[in-house]
Amino acid sequence: MFAGVSVLLTNRRVLRANLFVEGMLIGAVTGVVIAALRFFLDTADIWRPRLFAKIDSVGEILLICAVMILFAIILARVVKFDPQVCGSGIPQIEGMLQGRTTMFKPLRLLAIKFCAVVMTIGAGMSLGRAGISVQFGAAIGNFFTKKFYGDNPQHESFQGSFLVTAGAGAGLAAIFNAPLAGVICCVEEMRKRFSQEFLIVSVSAAVTASFVVKVVFGVRPVFETITRTPLNMPSVITLPTAEMAQLLYSTPLKFASMFILLGVICGFLGVLFTKALLISLDVYDRLKLFGTRRFLIPFLLIVPLGIELPQVLGCGNVLVDEILVSHLELSLLVTLLVGKILFTLICFGTNAPGGLFLPVLVVGALIGNVFARVGGLLDIFTTDWTTLFIIFGMAAFFAAVVKAPITGSVLILELTGQFGHLFWLIIVSGTAFLIADLCGSEPIFSALLERSQSKK
């Protein structure tokens, strides 16, 4: 009896050691891939506005339109060649972990989708790169599962699912440089179960991926202004100062009411945004817009938006940096908010390769900024609180749309480094989540998975 227990414990220790090493390997490869993705997309964010700023003739506009038409043709052929390229990738991964979908040829998917994402988001589509990074990490985990364990069904259902989920978390950790959020996302959004073995492999993968991106490649944080202040720019994340902290904790009911109100607003807007995302997919189908015609709409819209409102193009992390350091007019903020939402719906409805995490965070930041500006005009609080409401707006809107409040809160904490706001952040995120839940809103990625399954 004791010999059997000893063998069982020894086998479990060996399993943990193997998972730790495998997690590090998956994290290292994922970190390299995501660092390259961030490099190309960050470069596009630098050169895209410069390109549109230099357009001053009809001929140049027609040339850009021709390039966008070419992109639409290429993307349509890529999607026809491998339908796995479509969408953010997170619903597909959730379906795979539930045994409802299968990932075919993960390395081919990674290579093709990498190029497609660089072209699509680099050109200016309002889509995110976090969901894509999650899928890339999961594809790498799936590849190593087949290498390590072959087609053994027992391993596929145990270690295999561990490695796929850990790779997904490593992708999120790498793109945001937020290893803790990557681990929590694995538990809250992906696997929804917890064990010591799973914790070992997910932590080793997430930390290794984040290390590769941050130290080896020196890639800047996604929201640079939040986490690193340039030398020629005043610090914008100094909350809470001694005076503001005293106000915050000496009059908690006043500010709690403001935070709860922001959470309620983000909750209702999150519900509407989630429904609008699903409707946008249906609209393209009902109009029977498929192939090249489907992608022509957002690609051609990039041209006028790039000339008149370039801030709404791309993932939007640059826009968050801008509103944190610039005192934009309220009318412009509302225009940017409406423009970002509408263009995201138009882009997402095509099912082009791209995620939702960053656009959701950006919309939340704009909601928080508008809320702060309105409160300032009503003399409820001063403009010193703007940054705090931007941060809280990001977390609250994320909680309402993705319905993963813990992941959203931890992600924002890691992005800002302001762990002193944890109490209030939970209040805002929890309120938004509760409102969305009471309205019957499903998590967006679960709703997308159900939609894709029902269409088969």
Beta strands, then each sheet from edge to edge (+ up, - down):
end
